[in-house]
Amino acid sequence: MKRIAMMILLLGSSLLAMSGAEVFQKKCASCHDYYIPQSMLNRNYQADNQELNLTAPTLTELSFRLKDQVGDRKADAQGQKFEIEAFLETFLKNPAARQKSILPRHVRKQFGTMPPVDVSEDEIELLADFIYEYAEQMMRQHGVKRYSYKEALQKAKAERKIILIEGFIPYCRGCIWMDRNVMVEPEVKEALNKDFLLVKMNLLTEKLPLGIKRLGTPSFYFIDSDGTKVIDMLEGRGTVEEFLELLRTIRQKARQ
């Protein structure tokens, strides 16, 4: 009896020591890639998955779509995670039921129905937390370097760079679209790193400097290197080419 109790204790301790990343690696990574740039995924799906030959959607795609499609996007993070846990528990045990699809049709049609996944309640909780946070981690890792406004102001004066404040709210689909499709692209990163300093501000919780009145989201506020004048401000999402043209225009205005 003592031996059985000890085995249960050891199994419980082992699971507690496991992270969501480890659960994903053990249960899901054989089919799901982690991060692939969205531009590459778009080209792949347009070619009916002939370029990358993926066996399943990437983890980044799943992270974005779960946060967007499951539960209340405007709720606090912990509240939405509970709803994601419930979705994962149902879906992983019976994927064929497809009670709710979180993927767009052009992605869904590339893959067959996945087999059921044997996961415990504790593993599902760890997975939900890991998947929920993953997309934001990838945007930070692969996107343009971010600064606080105080850091940007100090560097802008020293390096004569333009401060770009990207205004967002957590559940803004256009904001997510820009981060996923534009801000991670090499030519955008090169242009921003050369002449700009990026500051991301949550417009629900942070106040814009210089008495700037917030626009809708996503919105972009360009401030001169002295931190005293607004060069321009606008809202809305755009393509890589449109955003690069905007940056060229802002550089010209800054020189006037």
N, C-alpha and C positions, 0 to 999 in steps of 0.2 A: 504494500500500500504506500509506504514511504517512497519507494522507488518510482511509482506512478506519479505521485504528487510532485516529486523532484523533476520528472520529465516534463510535466505540464508547466512547471515554473520556468524551466530552461527554455521551452518553446515560446512562452510568453515573453521572456526577456529578450530572446533572439529577435522577435518581431518588433518589439519596442526599439531595439537598436537599429532596425532596418529603416532606411529613408524611402521617401516616395520615388526618388531617382533609382534606387536599387530595385524597388518593386517593378518599376517600368522596365528596367533593363532585363529583369528576370522573366516578366510575363508578357511584355509587349514589343521589345526592341527587335526581336527576330523578324518582325514584319514592318514596323514603323520606323522610318528614318527620323532623325532629330530635327535638324534645321537645314532647309534649302531656301535660297532667296526666292521671294515671290515671283520675280520676273522670270526665273528659270521654271518655276512651277506653271506659270501661265503658258509659256511656250510649250511645255511638256503636255499639258492638257489639250492645247489646241492641236497637237500632233497625236492625240489619242494615246498618250503615255508611251510613245515610241522612243522618245529621247532619253528618259530616265528609267523607264521600266520599273516603276514603283510597284510594290506589292500591296501598299496601303497608304493612306494619307500620312503626311508628316506630323510629328508631334506639335510643331508650331501651328500648323493648320488646326489641329484638334483643340489646342489651347485657345486660339482666337475664337473658334466657332462655339466651343462650350460656353465661354464667357458671354458670347453674344446671343446664343440661342436658348440656353437653359436657365430657367429661373428669372428673377427680377434683376435686370442689369443695373437698375438704380439703387438696389439694396446695398447694404454694407457687404464687404468681402466675405465675412464669415457666414452671413445669411445665405449668400448665393452659393457658397461652397457646400452647404448642407443640401441644397437642391441639386447640385452637380453630383454629390455622392449618391443621392437617390436615383438619379438618372443612370449613373454608371453601374450601380448594383443591378438594375433591371436590364440594361443593355448588354453588359458583359456576360451575364448568365444566359441570355437568349437573344443574340444579335439578330437572328432571323425574323423576330417579331417586328423589328424596326418601328417601334411605337412612336418614335419621333426621330426624324433624320436631322442632323445638325449640319450636314454638308450640302452645298449646292449641287444641282443635278449634274452639271458638267464634270464635277469631281466624282460624284457618286457612281456614275456610269462606268468609270475606269476600273472599278474593283468589284470583285464578287463579295458574297456575304461571308464575313469572318466567322470562324468557329467560336463556340462558347469558351470563355476564359474562366478557369478555376481560381477564384479570388475570395479571400475572407473579408469580413466586414472591416477589420482593421486595415487590411491592405487597400481596400477601396478608399478609406479615409485618407491614407497616405497618398494614394494616386491622385485623388481629387485635389488635394493641396498642391502637389507637384505640378500637375497639368495646368491648374489655374494660374500659377505664378510663372510658368515657363515662357510664355510669349513675351512678357515684359522683360524678362531676363535676356532673351535673345535680341530684343530691340536695343537694349542697352549695350550688349556685347557687340552687335554688328552695325549699329547705327552710329550717328555722329556723336562725338563726345559732348556731354552735357555739363553745364556749370550752374551754380547758384547765381542769382543776380549780383550778389556782392563780389563773387569771384570774377564774373564776366566784366564787371565795371572796372576792377583793378587791372585785369589783363587787357581790356580794350584800350585803356589810356596808355599802357606801356607798349602795346603792339600795334596801335592805330587800327583796330578792327571794329567792325560794326556789330552791335549787340542785336541778336535776333531772339525775341521772345515768342515761343510757340505756345499759344493759349489753347488749353484743352479742358475737357471734363471727362471723367473716366469712362462713361458710357456713350461717348460721342463716336458714332460709326465713321464719320469723316476723318476724325482725328486718328483713329486706329488705321484707317485706310492709308493716310499719308505716311504714318510711321512704317507701315508694312510694305508699301509699294514705292515710296519716294525716298524717304530719309535714309534708307539702307543701301541705295544704289551708289556704286563707286564714283560716278561723275558728280553726284550731288554731295557726297561726303568730301570729295576733293575741293569743290567750290566753296563749301561752307568752312572747311578747315583752313582754307587759304585766307579768307577775308572776313569771316564771321565767327561769333561765339554764340552757341545755342543755349538758351535758357528755356526749359519747359516749366510752365506755370499752370497749376490746376486752378481754373478760374472760379471754382466753387469755394475754394479755401484760401486762395492767395490774392493779394491786391496788386494790381499793376502799378509800376512806378510813374513818376512825373504827372500824377493825376489823370492818367490815361483812362478813358471810359472803355470798358470792354465791349468787344464786338461779339458776334456769335462764334461758334467753334466749327472746325479749327480756325484759329485766327493767328495772324503774324504781325508783330510789332517791331519795327526796325528803329534802333536808337543809335545816334552818332557815338563816336569813340569817346567823347568827353562825358557822355551820359547826361547831356543837358537838353537834347533836341530829338524829337520824333521825326525821322526821315519819311516814314510812310507806315501805313497800317491797312490791312485788308483781311477779309475772311473768305473761307471756302477752300476746297481741295482742288488739286490739279495734277496733271501728268508730270513726269520727270522733266520733259522738255519745257513745259509751261513754268515749272518752278525754277529751272535754270535761267530762263529768260527774265523772270522776276528778279532773281539775284543780280543779273547783269544790270537791270534797270536801277536797282537800289544802289549798286556801286557807282553808277554814273551820277545819281542824285547826290550821293555822299561827297562827291568831288566838287560839286557846284558851290 
